[in-house]
Amino acid sequence: MNEIEYWIKEKDVNTLYTAEYWNNIEEEKQKVWWIESEKDLKVKKYLKSSGLEEEFELAVNSCNVKGNVLDLAAGTCWTSALLSKKKEVDKVDSVEFSHHRIDKLAPKTITLLDGDSSKINRILGSFYDIKRSDDYYDTIILSQAYHHAQYPLKLFHECDRVLKKGGSIVIIGEHIIGFKRVFRRFIRKFISGKLFTNIHEEFYNHSNPLGDHSYLVSDYKFTFYAYDYDYKVISSNIRNSTIFIGKKR
């Protein structure tokens, strides 16, 4: 296993948005991702039972994942492990700002999922500040990651900078604001006498300690369109998921 690469000093991590929560080891121990050894099968079982692995495979098989891959907000590196097993993938840079995830949990998870650790570079860093040259990556993966950005356009801009022409950005596991969700919220507010007229103020909450935000499908489409990407939206009955894939022209 390669040594961790530091794009940010460990002491500076908690200055990042929501990093204090995601670096709380006691909180982490309550989650399925916490395993004591590579023989702990609960992560493997969860990926199957939750549909996360199936959703991930649907996404990456819907585009040409290859070459140098950037896995942003990689967590315990389960996505990086699966990517590293693909023969078309040469290298995976796994960027995460939770030190215990990238340091302690990632090696166990990669081994558990039979990943090729020689292809994986574990990196402690911010996804707003990618320490690679322009046009470096062939593919960028954001699995359950994009909606954690306090400034999603800033994140997309940085991804665009390091992505090669013809490369793909794959966004998976997003919190989508659909009509039914807006209608249910409206009815609850109506009953309580607290109507809202501004969807942005109602749903784009930047005070959530986990950093969870919700967006409209049109927000993603507009971002791809504004950066002149070809894109497609894949709706699936797996976890009622929506997948966004953009190709840089």
SULHUCOR-V410202 format. One record per residue. RES is the residue in three letters. D_LAST is the distance of its C-alpha to the last C-alpha in Angstrom with 2 decimals. Layout:
res={RES & RES}
d_last={D_LAST & D_LAST}
This chain:
res={MET & ASN & GLU & ILE & GLU & TYR & TRP & ILE & LYS & GLU & LYS & ASP & VAL & ASN & THR & LEU & TYR & THR & ALA & GLU & TYR & TRP & ASN & ASN & ILE & GLU & GLU & GLU & LYS & GLN & LYS & VAL & TRP & TRP & ILE & GLU & SER & GLU & LYS & ASP & LEU & LYS & VAL & LYS & LYS & TYR & LEU & LYS & SER & SER & GLY & LEU & GLU & GLU & GLU & PHE & GLU & LEU & ALA & VAL & ASN & SER & CYS & ASN & VAL & LYS & GLY & ASN & VAL & LEU & ASP & LEU & ALA & ALA & GLY & THR & CYS & TRP & THR & SER & ALA & LEU & LEU & SER & LYS & LYS & LYS & GLU & VAL & ASP & LYS & VAL & ASP & SER & VAL & GLU & PHE & SER & HIS & HIS & ARG & ILE & ASP & LYS & LEU & ALA & PRO & LYS & THR & ILE & THR & LEU & LEU & ASP & GLY & ASP & SER & SER & LYS & ILE & ASN & ARG & ILE & LEU & GLY & SER & PHE & TYR & ASP & ILE & LYS & ARG & SER & ASP & ASP & TYR & TYR & ASP & THR & ILE & ILE & LEU & SER & GLN & ALA & TYR & HIS & HIS & ALA & GLN & TYR & PRO & LEU & LYS & LEU & PHE & HIS & GLU & CYS & ASP & ARG & VAL & LEU & LYS & LYS & GLY & GLY & SER & ILE & VAL & ILE & ILE & GLY & GLU & HIS & ILE & ILE & GLY & PHE & LYS & ARG & VAL & PHE & ARG & ARG & PHE & ILE & ARG & LYS & PHE & ILE & SER & GLY & LYS & LEU & PHE & THR & ASN & ILE & HIS & GLU & GLU & PHE & TYR & ASN & HIS & SER & ASN & PRO & LEU & GLY & ASP & HIS & SER & TYR & LEU & VAL & SER & ASP & TYR & LYS & PHE & THR & PHE & TYR & ALA & TYR & ASP & TYR & ASP & TYR & LYS & VAL & ILE & SER & SER & ASN & ILE & ARG & ASN & SER & THR & ILE & PHE & ILE & GLY & LYS & LYS & ARG}
d_last={35.14 & 33.40 & 34.69 & 32.85 & 30.58 & 31.19 & 28.49 & 31.05 & 34.82 & 36.47 & 38.78 & 35.95 & 34.18 & 36.26 & 35.10 & 31.76 & 31.47 & 33.31 & 33.73 & 37.48 & 37.37 & 35.01 & 37.21 & 40.37 & 41.72 & 44.37 & 41.82 & 39.81 & 42.91 & 43.07 & 39.70 & 38.97 & 36.74 & 39.83 & 41.30 & 44.15 & 43.27 & 40.90 & 43.51 & 43.02 & 41.36 & 40.75 & 37.04 & 36.53 & 38.53 & 36.73 & 33.26 & 34.68 & 36.81 & 34.33 & 31.51 & 29.19 & 28.77 & 28.25 & 25.61 & 23.81 & 24.02 & 22.77 & 19.61 & 18.87 & 19.90 & 17.43 & 14.43 & 14.31 & 15.97 & 16.78 & 17.54 & 17.83 & 17.78 & 18.43 & 20.83 & 21.38 & 24.78 & 25.79 & 29.38 & 31.70 & 28.88 & 29.40 & 25.65 & 25.43 & 28.39 & 26.86 & 23.58 & 25.71 & 27.44 & 24.46 & 24.76 & 21.01 & 20.98 & 22.27 & 22.67 & 22.50 & 22.81 & 24.69 & 24.89 & 27.72 & 30.14 & 33.08 & 35.11 & 37.33 & 34.48 & 32.65 & 36.00 & 38.45 & 36.75 & 33.60 & 35.63 & 37.80 & 34.97 & 33.07 & 36.35 & 37.20 & 33.98 & 34.33 & 31.20 & 30.74 & 31.63 & 31.01 & 27.24 & 27.32 & 27.43 & 29.03 & 28.10 & 29.88 & 27.59 & 25.84 & 22.29 & 21.96 & 22.68 & 20.84 & 22.68 & 20.10 & 18.36 & 14.84 & 12.22 & 15.04 & 14.13 & 12.53 & 13.37 & 14.77 & 17.55 & 19.37 & 22.36 & 24.77 & 23.35 & 21.05 & 24.04 & 26.07 & 24.19 & 26.40 & 23.48 & 20.42 & 18.21 & 19.38 & 18.50 & 14.94 & 14.58 & 16.03 & 13.87 & 10.67 & 12.66 & 13.56 & 10.50 & 9.05 & 5.62 & 5.65 & 8.16 & 9.64 & 11.77 & 14.89 & 17.37 & 20.83 & 24.29 & 23.81 & 26.68 & 25.89 & 28.05 & 28.99 & 31.57 & 34.34 & 33.91 & 34.06 & 37.07 & 38.93 & 38.47 & 39.66 & 42.75 & 43.65 & 43.37 & 45.35 & 48.12 & 48.31 & 48.30 & 45.16 & 42.67 & 39.18 & 37.09 & 34.07 & 31.73 & 29.93 & 33.29 & 34.51 & 31.72 & 29.66 & 32.44 & 31.90 & 35.43 & 35.00 & 36.09 & 33.66 & 30.70 & 29.93 & 28.11 & 27.29 & 24.48 & 23.83 & 21.17 & 20.12 & 19.58 & 16.84 & 15.26 & 15.59 & 14.01 & 10.74 & 11.01 & 12.07 & 9.14 & 6.79 & 5.80 & 6.97 & 10.25 & 13.71 & 17.09 & 19.72 & 23.31 & 25.94 & 29.69 & 29.43 & 30.57 & 29.37 & 25.94 & 22.56 & 19.42 & 15.95 & 12.91 & 9.39 & 6.34 & 3.80 & 0.00}
